[in-house]
Amino acid sequence: MTGAMAPTKPLNATDLCDRCGAQAYVRVVLAGSAELLFCAHHSRQHAAALAKIAVEIQDETSRLSRTSGAAS
């Protein structure tokens, strides 16, 4: 990889999965700085293909296990 990449910002509730519209927990950065956002389900479903084309994968799915069961 050449050139400097800007640090990725944390994903939040306004970041939505490009496949289904659910909250995104994974950002896939492609060559040329394009990015795709995925929910945990769709990132797992397409993980092998995404790993082949990604420049960077920002995976925040660990936040799901920390917040599951938390009182609303």
mmCIF file as Biopython writes it, N, C-alpha, C and O atoms, coordinates in Angstrom:
data_model
#
loop_
_atom_site.group_PDB
_atom_site.id
_atom_site.type_symbol
_atom_site.label_atom_id
_atom_site.label_alt_id
_atom_site.label_comp_id
_atom_site.label_asym_id
_atom_site.label_entity_id
_atom_site.label_seq_id
_atom_site.pdbx_PDB_ins_code
_atom_site.Cartn_x
_atom_site.Cartn_y
_atom_site.Cartn_z
_atom_site.occupancy
_atom_site.B_iso_or_equiv
_atom_site.auth_seq_id
_atom_site.auth_asym_id
_atom_site.pdbx_PDB_model_num
ATOM 1   N N  . MET A ? 1  ? 0.861   -1.182  0.000  1.0 0.0 1  A 1 
ATOM 2   C CA . MET A ? 1  ? 0.000   0.000   0.000  1.0 0.0 1  A 1 
ATOM 3   C C  . MET A ? 1  ? 0.895   1.229   0.000  1.0 0.0 1  A 1 
ATOM 4   O O  . MET A ? 1  ? 1.906   1.273   0.701  1.0 0.0 1  A 1 
ATOM 5   N N  . THR A ? 2  ? 0.520   2.219   -0.785 1.0 0.0 2  A 1 
ATOM 6   C CA . THR A ? 2  ? 1.282   3.463   -0.818 1.0 0.0 2  A 1 
ATOM 7   C C  . THR A ? 2  ? 0.399   4.605   -0.361 1.0 0.0 2  A 1 
ATOM 8   O O  . THR A ? 2  ? -0.825  4.542   -0.475 1.0 0.0 2  A 1 
ATOM 9   N N  . GLY A ? 3  ? 1.024   5.645   0.154  1.0 0.0 3  A 1 
ATOM 10  C CA . GLY A ? 3  ? 0.274   6.814   0.606  1.0 0.0 3  A 1 
ATOM 11  C C  . GLY A ? 3  ? -0.254  6.608   2.015  1.0 0.0 3  A 1 
ATOM 12  O O  . GLY A ? 3  ? -0.324  5.484   2.514  1.0 0.0 3  A 1 
ATOM 13  N N  . ALA A ? 4  ? -0.622  7.708   2.641  1.0 0.0 4  A 1 
ATOM 14  C CA . ALA A ? 4  ? -1.134  7.649   4.000  1.0 0.0 4  A 1 
ATOM 15  C C  . ALA A ? 4  ? -2.653  7.577   3.974  1.0 0.0 4  A 1 
ATOM 16  O O  . ALA A ? 4  ? -3.311  8.250   3.181  1.0 0.0 4  A 1 
ATOM 17  N N  . MET A ? 5  ? -3.190  6.756   4.850  1.0 0.0 5  A 1 
ATOM 18  C CA . MET A ? 5  ? -4.644  6.659   4.985  1.0 0.0 5  A 1 
ATOM 19  C C  . MET A ? 5  ? -5.064  7.423   6.227  1.0 0.0 5  A 1 
ATOM 20  O O  . MET A ? 5  ? -4.370  7.403   7.243  1.0 0.0 5  A 1 
ATOM 21  N N  . ALA A ? 6  ? -6.189  8.088   6.143  1.0 0.0 6  A 1 
ATOM 22  C CA . ALA A ? 6  ? -6.722  8.774   7.312  1.0 0.0 6  A 1 
ATOM 23  C C  . ALA A ? 6  ? -7.216  7.722   8.300  1.0 0.0 6  A 1 
ATOM 24  O O  . ALA A ? 6  ? -7.737  6.685   7.888  1.0 0.0 6  A 1 
ATOM 25  N N  . PRO A ? 7  ? -7.061  7.972   9.585  1.0 0.0 7  A 1 
ATOM 26  C CA . PRO A ? 7  ? -7.566  7.005   10.557 1.0 0.0 7  A 1 
ATOM 27  C C  . PRO A ? 7  ? -9.083  6.862   10.420 1.0 0.0 7  A 1 
ATOM 28  O O  . PRO A ? 7  ? -9.786  7.840   10.167 1.0 0.0 7  A 1 
ATOM 29  N N  . THR A ? 8  ? -9.571  5.649   10.589 1.0 0.0 8  A 1 
ATOM 30  C CA . THR A ? 8  ? -11.011 5.435   10.477 1.0 0.0 8  A 1 
ATOM 31  C C  . THR A ? 8  ? -11.685 5.875   11.767 1.0 0.0 8  A 1 
ATOM 32  O O  . THR A ? 8  ? -11.150 5.681   12.859 1.0 0.0 8  A 1 
ATOM 33  N N  . LYS A ? 9  ? -12.849 6.463   11.631 1.0 0.0 9  A 1 
ATOM 34  C CA . LYS A ? 9  ? -13.584 6.925   12.798 1.0 0.0 9  A 1 
ATOM 35  C C  . LYS A ? 9  ? -14.474 5.782   13.303 1.0 0.0 9  A 1 
ATOM 36  O O  . LYS A ? 9  ? -14.857 4.909   12.524 1.0 0.0 9  A 1 
ATOM 37  N N  . PRO A ? 10 ? -14.800 5.783   14.580 1.0 0.0 10 A 1 
ATOM 38  C CA . PRO A ? 10 ? -15.670 4.731   15.121 1.0 0.0 10 A 1 
ATOM 39  C C  . PRO A ? 10 ? -17.026 4.736   14.410 1.0 0.0 10 A 1 
ATOM 40  O O  . PRO A ? 10 ? -17.538 5.790   14.032 1.0 0.0 10 A 1 
ATOM 41  N N  . LEU A ? 11 ? -17.588 3.563   14.238 1.0 0.0 11 A 1 
ATOM 42  C CA . LEU A ? 11 ? -18.922 3.450   13.656 1.0 0.0 11 A 1 
ATOM 43  C C  . LEU A ? 11 ? -19.952 3.838   14.705 1.0 0.0 11 A 1 
ATOM 44  O O  . LEU A ? 11 ? -19.741 3.626   15.899 1.0 0.0 11 A 1 
ATOM 45  N N  . ASN A ? 12 ? -21.071 4.407   14.258 1.0 0.0 12 A 1 
ATOM 46  C CA . ASN A ? 12 ? -22.116 4.781   15.205 1.0 0.0 12 A 1 
ATOM 47  C C  . ASN A ? 12 ? -23.483 4.378   14.653 1.0 0.0 12 A 1 
ATOM 48  O O  . ASN A ? 12 ? -23.564 3.753   13.596 1.0 0.0 12 A 1 
ATOM 49  N N  . ALA A ? 13 ? -24.532 4.726   15.347 1.0 0.0 13 A 1 
ATOM 50  C CA . ALA A ? 13 ? -25.891 4.291   14.992 1.0 0.0 13 A 1 
ATOM 51  C C  . ALA A ? 13 ? -26.363 4.827   13.648 1.0 0.0 13 A 1 
ATOM 52  O O  . ALA A ? 13 ? -27.312 4.289   13.078 1.0 0.0 13 A 1 
ATOM 53  N N  . THR A ? 14 ? -25.733 5.859   13.132 1.0 0.0 14 A 1 
ATOM 54  C CA . THR A ? 14 ? -26.150 6.392   11.827 1.0 0.0 14 A 1 
ATOM 55  C C  . THR A ? 14 ? -25.465 5.680   10.663 1.0 0.0 14 A 1 
ATOM 56  O O  . THR A ? 14 ? -25.820 5.902   9.505  1.0 0.0 14 A 1 
ATOM 57  N N  . ASP A ? 15 ? -24.488 4.827   10.962 1.0 0.0 15 A 1 
ATOM 58  C CA . ASP A ? 15 ? -23.818 4.035   9.929  1.0 0.0 15 A 1 
ATOM 59  C C  . ASP A ? 15 ? -24.627 2.766   9.720  1.0 0.0 15 A 1 
ATOM 60  O O  . ASP A ? 15 ? -24.785 1.968   10.644 1.0 0.0 15 A 1 
ATOM 61  N N  . LEU A ? 16 ? -25.142 2.574   8.504  1.0 0.0 16 A 1 
ATOM 62  C CA . LEU A ? 16 ? -26.045 1.464   8.221  1.0 0.0 16 A 1 
ATOM 63  C C  . LEU A ? 16 ? -25.467 0.504   7.203  1.0 0.0 16 A 1 
ATOM 64  O O  . LEU A ? 16 ? -24.714 0.899   6.313  1.0 0.0 16 A 1 
ATOM 65  N N  . CYS A ? 17 ? -25.827 -0.759  7.343  1.0 0.0 17 A 1 
ATOM 66  C CA . CYS A ? 17 ? -25.380 -1.819  6.459  1.0 0.0 17 A 1 
ATOM 67  C C  . CYS A ? 17 ? -25.824 -1.533  5.024  1.0 0.0 17 A 1 
ATOM 68  O O  . CYS A ? 17 ? -26.981 -1.189  4.782  1.0 0.0 17 A 1 
ATOM 69  N N  . ASP A ? 18 ? -24.905 -1.677  4.087  1.0 0.0 18 A 1 
ATOM 70  C CA . ASP A ? 18 ? -25.214 -1.449  2.679  1.0 0.0 18 A 1 
ATOM 71  C C  . ASP A ? 18 ? -26.096 -2.550  2.096  1.0 0.0 18 A 1 
ATOM 72  O O  . ASP A ? 18 ? -26.667 -2.357  1.023  1.0 0.0 18 A 1 
ATOM 73  N N  . ARG A ? 19 ? -26.226 -3.681  2.754  1.0 0.0 19 A 1 
ATOM 74  C CA . ARG A ? 19 ? -27.057 -4.779  2.260  1.0 0.0 19 A 1 
ATOM 75  C C  . ARG A ? 19 ? -28.482 -4.705  2.793  1.0 0.0 19 A 1 
ATOM 76  O O  . ARG A ? 19 ? -29.436 -4.896  2.038  1.0 0.0 19 A 1 
ATOM 77  N N  . CYS A ? 20 ? -28.639 -4.426  4.101  1.0 0.0 20 A 1 
ATOM 78  C CA . CYS A ? 20 ? -29.982 -4.552  4.684  1.0 0.0 20 A 1 
ATOM 79  C C  . CYS A ? 20 ? -30.455 -3.328  5.463  1.0 0.0 20 A 1 
ATOM 80  O O  . CYS A ? 20 ? -31.628 -3.261  5.831  1.0 0.0 20 A 1 
ATOM 81  N N  . GLY A ? 21 ? -29.588 -2.372  5.724  1.0 0.0 21 A 1 
ATOM 82  C CA . GLY A ? 21 ? -29.998 -1.171  6.443  1.0 0.0 21 A 1 
ATOM 83  C C  . GLY A ? 21 ? -29.913 -1.267  7.960  1.0 0.0 21 A 1 
ATOM 84  O O  . GLY A ? 21 ? -30.238 -0.303  8.652  1.0 0.0 21 A 1 
ATOM 85  N N  . ALA A ? 22 ? -29.482 -2.412  8.493  1.0 0.0 22 A 1 
ATOM 86  C CA . ALA A ? 22 ? -29.291 -2.534  9.942  1.0 0.0 22 A 1 
ATOM 87  C C  . ALA A ? 22 ? -28.057 -1.729  10.352 1.0 0.0 22 A 1 
ATOM 88  O O  . ALA A ? 22 ? -27.295 -1.275  9.498  1.0 0.0 22 A 1 
ATOM 89  N N  . GLN A ? 23 ? -27.864 -1.554  11.659 1.0 0.0 23 A 1 
ATOM 90  C CA . GLN A ? 23 ? -26.692 -0.817  12.129 1.0 0.0 23 A 1 
ATOM 91  C C  . GLN A ? 23 ? -25.423 -1.537  11.682 1.0 0.0 23 A 1 
ATOM 92  O O  . GLN A ? 23 ? -25.308 -2.755  11.815 1.0 0.0 23 A 1 
ATOM 93  N N  . ALA A ? 24 ? -24.479 -0.774  11.153 1.0 0.0 24 A 1 
ATOM 94  C CA . ALA A ? 24 ? -23.211 -1.336  10.681 1.0 0.0 24 A 1 
ATOM 95  C C  . ALA A ? 24 ? -22.218 -1.454  11.823 1.0 0.0 24 A 1 
ATOM 96  O O  . ALA A ? 24 ? -22.092 -0.559  12.659 1.0 0.0 24 A 1 
ATOM 97  N N  . TYR A ? 25 ? -21.515 -2.583  11.840 1.0 0.0 25 A 1 
ATOM 98  C CA . TYR A ? 25 ? -20.447 -2.816  12.807 1.0 0.0 25 A 1 
ATOM 99  C C  . TYR A ? 25 ? -19.126 -3.118  12.119 1.0 0.0 25 A 1 
ATOM 100 O O  . TYR A ? 25 ? -18.115 -3.327  12.789 1.0 0.0 25 A 1 
ATOM 101 N N  . VAL A ? 26 ? -19.121 -3.145  10.789 1.0 0.0 26 A 1 
ATOM 102 C CA . VAL A ? 26 ? -17.908 -3.425  10.028 1.0 0.0 26 A 1 
ATOM 103 C C  . VAL A ? 26 ? -17.806 -2.438  8.870  1.0 0.0 26 A 1 
ATOM 104 O O  . VAL A ? 26 ? -18.750 -2.254  8.102  1.0 0.0 26 A 1 
ATOM 105 N N  . ARG A ? 27 ? -16.633 -1.806  8.764  1.0 0.0 27 A 1 
ATOM 106 C CA . ARG A ? 27 ? -16.337 -0.914  7.631  1.0 0.0 27 A 1 
ATOM 107 C C  . ARG A ? 27 ? -15.231 -1.587  6.826  1.0 0.0 27 A 1 
ATOM 108 O O  . ARG A ? 27 ? -14.198 -1.974  7.372  1.0 0.0 27 A 1 
ATOM 109 N N  . VAL A ? 28 ? -15.462 -1.723  5.515  1.0 0.0 28 A 1 
ATOM 110 C CA . VAL A ? 28 ? -14.472 -2.306  4.617  1.0 0.0 28 A 1 
ATOM 111 C C  . VAL A ? 28 ? -13.990 -1.186  3.696  1.0 0.0 28 A 1 
ATOM 112 O O  . VAL A ? 28 ? -14.768 -0.637  2.916  1.0 0.0 28 A 1 
ATOM 113 N N  . VAL A ? 29 ? -12.705 -0.854  3.793  1.0 0.0 29 A 1 
ATOM 114 C CA . VAL A ? 29 ? -12.116 0.187   2.953  1.0 0.0 29 A 1 
ATOM 115 C C  . VAL A ? 29 ? -11.509 -0.491  1.742  1.0 0.0 29 A 1 
ATOM 116 O O  . VAL A ? 29 ? -10.734 -1.439  1.873  1.0 0.0 29 A 1 
ATOM 117 N N  . LEU A ? 30 ? -11.864 -0.002  0.560  1.0 0.0 30 A 1 
ATOM 118 C CA . LEU A ? 30 ? -11.375 -0.542  -0.703 1.0 0.0 30 A 1 
ATOM 119 C C  . LEU A ? 30 ? -10.315 0.379   -1.282 1.0 0.0 30 A 1 
ATOM 120 O O  . LEU A ? 30 ? -10.154 1.512   -0.829 1.0 0.0 30 A 1 
ATOM 121 N N  . ALA A ? 31 ? -9.597  -0.105  -2.279 1.0 0.0 31 A 1 
ATOM 122 C CA . ALA A ? 31 ? -8.612  0.732   -2.966 1.0 0.0 31 A 1 
ATOM 123 C C  . ALA A ? 31 ? -9.318  1.985   -3.486 1.0 0.0 31 A 1 
ATOM 124 O O  . ALA A ? 31 ? -10.455 1.916   -3.955 1.0 0.0 31 A 1 
ATOM 125 N N  . GLY A ? 32 ? -8.648  3.112   -3.402 1.0 0.0 32 A 1 
ATOM 126 C CA . GLY A ? 32 ? -9.250  4.373   -3.826 1.0 0.0 32 A 1 
ATOM 127 C C  . GLY A ? 32 ? -10.104 5.011   -2.752 1.0 0.0 32 A 1 
ATOM 128 O O  . GLY A ? 32 ? -10.804 5.986   -3.028 1.0 0.0 32 A 1 
ATOM 129 N N  . SER A ? 33 ? -10.070 4.493   -1.538 1.0 0.0 33 A 1 
ATOM 130 C CA . SER A ? 33 ? -10.771 5.032   -0.370 1.0 0.0 33 A 1 
ATOM 131 C C  . SER A ? 33 ? -12.278 4.822   -0.375 1.0 0.0 33 A 1 
ATOM 132 O O  . SER A ? 33 ? -12.968 5.370   0.485  1.0 0.0 33 A 1 
ATOM 133 N N  . ALA A ? 34 ? -12.814 4.044   -1.319 1.0 0.0 34 A 1 
ATOM 134 C CA . ALA A ? 34 ? -14.241 3.708   -1.255 1.0 0.0 34 A 1 
ATOM 135 C C  . ALA A ? 34 ? -14.445 2.807   -0.046 1.0 0.0 34 A 1 
ATOM 136 O O  . ALA A ? 34 ? -13.535 2.078   0.351  1.0 0.0 34 A 1 
ATOM 137 N N  . GLU A ? 35 ? -15.634 2.855   0.537  1.0 0.0 35 A 1 
ATOM 138 C CA . GLU A ? 35 ? -15.892 1.998   1.678  1.0 0.0 35 A 1 
ATOM 139 C C  . GLU A ? 35 ? -17.277 1.387   1.617  1.0 0.0 35 A 1 
ATOM 140 O O  . GLU A ? 35 ? -18.212 1.958   1.054  1.0 0.0 35 A 1 
ATOM 141 N N  . LEU A ? 36 ? -17.380 0.212   2.212  1.0 0.0 36 A 1 
ATOM 142 C CA . LEU A ? 36 ? -18.635 -0.505  2.340  1.0 0.0 36 A 1 
ATOM 143 C C  . LEU A ? 36 ? -18.899 -0.707  3.816  1.0 0.0 36 A 1 
ATOM 144 O O  . LEU A ? 36 ? -17.967 -0.918  4.592  1.0 0.0 36 A 1 
ATOM 145 N N  . LEU A ? 37 ? -20.164 -0.644  4.214  1.0 0.0 37 A 1 
ATOM 146 C CA . LEU A ? 37 ? -20.546 -0.856  5.607  1.0 0.0 37 A 1 
ATOM 147 C C  . LEU A ? 37 ? -21.430 -2.093  5.687  1.0 0.0 37 A 1 
ATOM 148 O O  . LEU A ? 37 ? -22.288 -2.311  4.832  1.0 0.0 37 A 1 
ATOM 149 N N  . PHE A ? 38 ? -21.209 -2.909  6.735  1.0 0.0 38 A 1 
ATOM 150 C CA . PHE A ? 38 ? -21.974 -4.135  6.895  1.0 0.0 38 A 1 
ATOM 151 C C  . PHE A ? 38 ? -22.378 -4.349  8.342  1.0 0.0 38 A 1 
ATOM 152 O O  . PHE A ? 38 ? -21.650 -3.991  9.268  1.0 0.0 38 A 1 
ATOM 153 N N  . CYS A ? 39 ? -23.558 -4.945  8.522  1.0 0.0 39 A 1 
ATOM 154 C CA . CYS A ? 39 ? -23.951 -5.434  9.836  1.0 0.0 39 A 1 
ATOM 155 C C  . CYS A ? 39 ? -23.106 -6.675  10.121 1.0 0.0 39 A 1 
ATOM 156 O O  . CYS A ? 39 ? -22.402 -7.158  9.235  1.0 0.0 39 A 1 
ATOM 157 N N  . ALA A ? 40 ? -23.168 -7.189  11.334 1.0 0.0 40 A 1 
ATOM 158 C CA . ALA A ? 40 ? -22.371 -8.362  11.691 1.0 0.0 40 A 1 
ATOM 159 C C  . ALA A ? 40 ? -22.736 -9.562  10.822 1.0 0.0 40 A 1 
ATOM 160 O O  . ALA A ? 40 ? -21.852 -10.292 10.371 1.0 0.0 40 A 1 
ATOM 161 N N  . HIS A ? 41 ? -24.019 -9.770  10.585 1.0 0.0 41 A 1 
ATOM 162 C CA . HIS A ? 41 ? -24.477 -10.908 9.783  1.0 0.0 41 A 1 
ATOM 163 C C  . HIS A ? 41 ? -23.902 -10.874 8.374  1.0 0.0 41 A 1 
ATOM 164 O O  . HIS A ? 41 ? -23.329 -11.863 7.915  1.0 0.0 41 A 1 
ATOM 165 N N  . HIS A ? 42 ? -24.046 -9.764  7.695  1.0 0.0 42 A 1 
ATOM 166 C CA . HIS A ? 42 ? -23.578 -9.687  6.306  1.0 0.0 42 A 1 
ATOM 167 C C  . HIS A ? 42 ? -22.051 -9.635  6.211  1.0 0.0 42 A 1 
ATOM 168 O O  . HIS A ? 42 ? -21.488 -10.081 5.212  1.0 0.0 42 A 1 
ATOM 169 N N  . SER A ? 43 ? -21.383 -9.108  7.212  1.0 0.0 43 A 1 
ATOM 170 C CA . SER A ? 43 ? -19.914 -9.140  7.171  1.0 0.0 43 A 1 
ATOM 171 C C  . SER A ? 43 ? -19.414 -10.574 7.302  1.0 0.0 43 A 1 
ATOM 172 O O  . SER A ? 43 ? -18.449 -10.959 6.642  1.0 0.0 43 A 1 
ATOM 173 N N  . ARG A ? 44 ? -20.071 -11.371 8.155  1.0 0.0 44 A 1 
ATOM 174 C CA . ARG A ? 44 ? -19.694 -12.785 8.260  1.0 0.0 44 A 1 
ATOM 175 C C  . ARG A ? 44 ? -20.020 -13.527 6.969  1.0 0.0 44 A 1 
ATOM 176 O O  . ARG A ? 44 ? -19.230 -14.351 6.509  1.0 0.0 44 A 1 
ATOM 177 N N  . GLN A ? 45 ? -21.169 -13.241 6.388  1.0 0.0 45 A 1 
ATOM 178 C CA . GLN A ? 45 ? -21.610 -13.920 5.170  1.0 0.0 45 A 1 
ATOM 179 C C  . GLN A ? 45 ? -20.635 -13.676 4.008  1.0 0.0 45 A 1 
ATOM 180 O O  . GLN A ? 45 ? -20.398 -14.578 3.204  1.0 0.0 45 A 1 
ATOM 181 N N  . HIS A ? 46 ? -20.080 -12.481 3.916  1.0 0.0 46 A 1 
ATOM 182 C CA . HIS A ? 46 ? -19.222 -12.114 2.792  1.0 0.0 46 A 1 
ATOM 183 C C  . HIS A ? 46 ? -17.751 -11.975 3.178  1.0 0.0 46 A 1 
ATOM 184 O O  . HIS A ? 46 ? -16.969 -11.412 2.411  1.0 0.0 46 A 1 
ATOM 185 N N  . ALA A ? 47 ? -17.361 -12.471 4.339  1.0 0.0 47 A 1 
ATOM 186 C CA . ALA A ? 47 ? -16.015 -12.267 4.869  1.0 0.0 47 A 1 
ATOM 187 C C  . ALA A ? 47 ? -14.907 -12.710 3.919  1.0 0.0 47 A 1 
ATOM 188 O O  . ALA A ? 47 ? -13.936 -11.977 3.732  1.0 0.0 47 A 1 
ATOM 189 N N  . ALA A ? 48 ? -15.026 -13.873 3.325  1.0 0.0 48 A 1 
ATOM 190 C CA . ALA A ? 48 ? -13.955 -14.388 2.459  1.0 0.0 48 A 1 
ATOM 191 C C  . ALA A ? 48 ? -13.752 -13.492 1.248  1.0 0.0 48 A 1 
ATOM 192 O O  . ALA A ? 48 ? -12.614 -13.173 0.902  1.0 0.0 48 A 1 
ATOM 193 N N  . ALA A ? 49 ? -14.827 -13.085 0.603  1.0 0.0 49 A 1 
ATOM 194 C CA . ALA A ? 49 ? -14.718 -12.224 -0.579 1.0 0.0 49 A 1 
ATOM 195 C C  . ALA A ? 49 ? -14.201 -10.843 -0.203 1.0 0.0 49 A 1 
ATOM 196 O O  . ALA A ? 49 ? -13.396 -10.266 -0.934 1.0 0.0 49 A 1 
ATOM 197 N N  . LEU A ? 50 ? -14.649 -10.306 0.923  1.0 0.0 50 A 1 
ATOM 198 C CA . LEU A ? 50 ? -14.212 -8.976  1.346  1.0 0.0 50 A 1 
ATOM 199 C C  . LEU A ? 50 ? -12.728 -8.963  1.694  1.0 0.0 50 A 1 
ATOM 200 O O  . LEU A ? 50 ? -12.031 -7.989  1.408  1.0 0.0 50 A 1 
ATOM 201 N N  . ALA A ? 51 ? -12.244 -10.029 2.304  1.0 0.0 51 A 1 
ATOM 202 C CA . ALA A ? 51 ? -10.824 -10.099 2.672  1.0 0.0 51 A 1 
ATOM 203 C C  . ALA A ? 51 ? -9.927  -10.032 1.440  1.0 0.0 51 A 1 
ATOM 204 O O  . ALA A ? 51 ? -8.801  -9.543  1.521  1.0 0.0 51 A 1 
ATOM 205 N N  . LYS A ? 52 ? -10.409 -10.514 0.317  1.0 0.0 52 A 1 
ATOM 206 C CA . LYS A ? 52 ? -9.620  -10.513 -0.921 1.0 0.0 52 A 1 
ATOM 207 C C  . LYS A ? 52 ? -9.492  -9.129  -1.543 1.0 0.0 52 A 1 
ATOM 208 O O  . LYS A ? 52 ? -8.510  -8.851  -2.231 1.0 0.0 52 A 1 
ATOM 209 N N  . ILE A ? 53 ? -10.474 -8.256  -1.310 1.0 0.0 53 A 1 
ATOM 210 C CA . ILE A ? 53 ? -10.478 -6.952  -1.981 1.0 0.0 53 A 1 
ATOM 211 C C  . ILE A ? 53 ? -10.237 -5.770  -1.047 1.0 0.0 53 A 1 
ATOM 212 O O  . ILE A ? 53 ? -10.049 -4.645  -1.510 1.0 0.0 53 A 1 
ATOM 213 N N  . ALA A ? 54 ? -10.242 -6.010  0.255  1.0 0.0 54 A 1 
ATOM 214 C CA . ALA A ? 54 ? -10.140 -4.917  1.228  1.0 0.0 54 A 1 
ATOM 215 C C  . ALA A ? 54 ? -8.714  -4.417  1.396  1.0 0.0 54 A 1 
ATOM 216 O O  . ALA A ? 54 ? -7.759  -5.194  1.386  1.0 0.0 54 A 1 
ATOM 217 N N  . VAL A ? 55 ? -8.593  -3.116  1.549  1.0 0.0 55 A 1 
ATOM 218 C CA . VAL A ? 55 ? -7.339  -2.490  1.952  1.0 0.0 55 A 1 
ATOM 219 C C  . VAL A ? 55 ? -7.281  -2.498  3.478  1.0 0.0 55 A 1 
ATOM 220 O O  . VAL A ? 55 ? -6.211  -2.648  4.068  1.0 0.0 55 A 1 
ATOM 221 N N  . GLU A ? 56 ? -8.436  -2.336  4.102  1.0 0.0 56 A 1 
ATOM 222 C CA . GLU A ? 56 ? -8.546  -2.315  5.566  1.0 0.0 56 A 1 
ATOM 223 C C  . GLU A ? 56 ? -9.945  -2.783  5.945  1.0 0.0 56 A 1 
ATOM 224 O O  . GLU A ? 56 ? -10.916 -2.481  5.253  1.0 0.0 56 A 1 
ATOM 225 N N  . ILE A ? 57 ? -10.042 -3.518  7.043  1.0 0.0 57 A 1 
ATOM 226 C CA . ILE A ? 57 ? -11.343 -3.916  7.582  1.0 0.0 57 A 1 
ATOM 227 C C  . ILE A ? 57 ? -11.394 -3.455  9.033  1.0 0.0 57 A 1 
ATOM 228 O O  . ILE A ? 57 ? -10.576 -3.861  9.857  1.0 0.0 57 A 1 
ATOM 229 N N  . GLN A ? 58 ? -12.360 -2.609  9.327  1.0 0.0 58 A 1 
ATOM 230 C CA . GLN A ? 58 ? -12.573 -2.102  10.690 1.0 0.0 58 A 1 
ATOM 231 C C  . GLN A ? 58 ? -13.742 -2.901  11.262 1.0 0.0 58 A 1 
ATOM 232 O O  . GLN A ? 58 ? -14.890 -2.688  10.871 1.0 0.0 58 A 1 
ATOM 233 N N  . ASP A ? 59 ? -13.457 -3.804  12.172 1.0 0.0 59 A 1 
ATOM 234 C CA . ASP A ? 59 ? -14.465 -4.705  12.727 1.0 0.0 59 A 1 
ATOM 235 C C  . ASP A ? 59 ? -14.772 -4.311  14.164 1.0 0.0 59 A 1 
ATOM 236 O O  . ASP A ? 59 ? -13.920 -4.438  15.043 1.0 0.0 59 A 1 
ATOM 237 N N  . GLU A ? 60 ? -15.982 -3.838  14.400 1.0 0.0 60 A 1 
ATOM 238 C CA . GLU A ? 60 ? -16.411 -3.440  15.744 1.0 0.0 60 A 1 
ATOM 239 C C  . GLU A ? 60 ? -17.494 -4.371  16.275 1.0 0.0 60 A 1 
ATOM 240 O O  . GLU A ? 60 ? -18.261 -3.986  17.157 1.0 0.0 60 A 1 
ATOM 241 N N  . THR A ? 61 ? -17.563 -5.594  15.747 1.0 0.0 61 A 1 
ATOM 242 C CA . THR A ? 61 ? -18.593 -6.531  16.190 1.0 0.0 61 A 1 
ATOM 243 C C  . THR A ? 61 ? -18.419 -6.926  17.655 1.0 0.0 61 A 1 
ATOM 244 O O  . THR A ? 61 ? -19.366 -7.421  18.266 1.0 0.0 61 A 1 
ATOM 245 N N  . SER A ? 62 ? -17.249 -6.724  18.228 1.0 0.0 62 A 1 
ATOM 246 C CA . SER A ? 62 ? -17.050 -7.041  19.656 1.0 0.0 62 A 1 
ATOM 247 C C  . SER A ? 62 ? -17.955 -6.171  20.539 1.0 0.0 62 A 1 
ATOM 248 O O  . SER A ? 62 ? -18.262 -6.544  21.671 1.0 0.0 62 A 1 
ATOM 249 N N  . ARG A ? 63 ? -18.375 -5.023  20.025 1.0 0.0 63 A 1 
ATOM 250 C CA . ARG A ? 63 ? -19.299 -4.166  20.790 1.0 0.0 63 A 1 
ATOM 251 C C  . ARG A ? 63 ? -20.634 -4.850  21.007 1.0 0.0 63 A 1 
ATOM 252 O O  . ARG A ? 63 ? -21.327 -4.542  21.977 1.0 0.0 63 A 1 
ATOM 253 N N  . LEU A ? 64 ? -21.016 -5.774  20.131 1.0 0.0 64 A 1 
ATOM 254 C CA . LEU A ? 64 ? -22.289 -6.465  20.276 1.0 0.0 64 A 1 
ATOM 255 C C  . LEU A ? 64 ? -22.317 -7.324  21.534 1.0 0.0 64 A 1 
ATOM 256 O O  . LEU A ? 64 ? -23.320 -7.334  22.247 1.0 0.0 64 A 1 
ATOM 257 N N  . SER A ? 65 ? -21.246 -8.036  21.816 1.0 0.0 65 A 1 
ATOM 258 C CA . SER A ? 65 ? -21.230 -8.899  22.994 1.0 0.0 65 A 1 
ATOM 259 C C  . SER A ? 65 ? -21.144 -8.098  24.280 1.0 0.0 65 A 1 
ATOM 260 O O  . SER A ? 65 ? -21.624 -8.551  25.320 1.0 0.0 65 A 1 
ATOM 261 N N  . ARG A ? 66 ? -20.544 -6.919  24.231 1.0 0.0 66 A 1 
ATOM 262 C CA . ARG A ? 66 ? -20.456 -6.073  25.420 1.0 0.0 66 A 1 
ATOM 263 C C  . ARG A ? 66 ? -21.792 -5.453  25.762 1.0 0.0 66 A 1 
ATOM 264 O O  . ARG A ? 66 ? -22.081 -5.212  26.934 1.0 0.0 66 A 1 
ATOM 265 N N  . THR A ? 67 ? -22.623 -5.186  24.747 1.0 0.0 67 A 1 
ATOM 266 C CA . THR A ? 67 ? -23.882 -4.489  25.006 1.0 0.0 67 A 1 
ATOM 267 C C  . THR A ? 67 ? -25.076 -5.423  25.088 1.0 0.0 67 A 1 
ATOM 268 O O  . THR A ? 67 ? -26.142 -5.012  25.547 1.0 0.0 67 A 1 
ATOM 269 N N  . SER A ? 68 ? -24.926 -6.672  24.655 1.0 0.0 68 A 1 
ATOM 270 C CA . SER A ? 68 ? -26.069 -7.590  24.717 1.0 0.0 68 A 1 
ATOM 271 C C  . SER A ? 68 ? -26.431 -7.844  26.169 1.0 0.0 68 A 1 
ATOM 272 O O  . SER A ? 68 ? -25.563 -8.063  27.014 1.0 0.0 68 A 1 
ATOM 273 N N  . GLY A ? 69 ? -27.711 -7.810  26.440 1.0 0.0 69 A 1 
ATOM 274 C CA . GLY A ? 69 ? -28.184 -8.031  27.791 1.0 0.0 69 A 1 
ATOM 275 C C  . GLY A ? 69 ? -28.161 -6.797  28.648 1.0 0.0 69 A 1 
ATOM 276 O O  . GLY A ? 69 ? -28.579 -6.848  29.805 1.0 0.0 69 A 1 
ATOM 277 N N  . ALA A ? 70 ? -27.689 -5.692  28.123 1.0 0.0 70 A 1 
ATOM 278 C CA . ALA A ? 70 ? -27.665 -4.448  28.897 1.0 0.0 70 A 1 
ATOM 279 C C  . ALA A ? 70 ? -29.077 -3.904  29.028 1.0 0.0 70 A 1 
ATOM 280 O O  . ALA A ? 70 ? -29.868 -3.995  28.089 1.0 0.0 70 A 1 
ATOM 281 N N  . ALA A ? 71 ? -29.394 -3.351  30.156 1.0 0.0 71 A 1 
ATOM 282 C CA . ALA A ? 71 ? -30.724 -2.769  30.368 1.0 0.0 71 A 1 
ATOM 283 C C  . ALA A ? 71 ? -30.892 -1.527  29.519 1.0 0.0 71 A 1 
ATOM 284 O O  . ALA A ? 71 ? -29.949 -0.751  29.365 1.0 0.0 71 A 1 
ATOM 285 N N  . SER A ? 72 ? -32.068 -1.328  28.970 1.0 0.0 72 A 1 
ATOM 286 C CA . SER A ? 72 ? -32.350 -0.151  28.148 1.0 0.0 72 A 1 
ATOM 287 C C  . SER A ? 72 ? -32.841 0.985   28.991 1.0 0.0 72 A 1 
ATOM 288 O O  . SER A ? 72 ? -33.129 2.061   28.468 1.0 0.0 72 A 1 
#
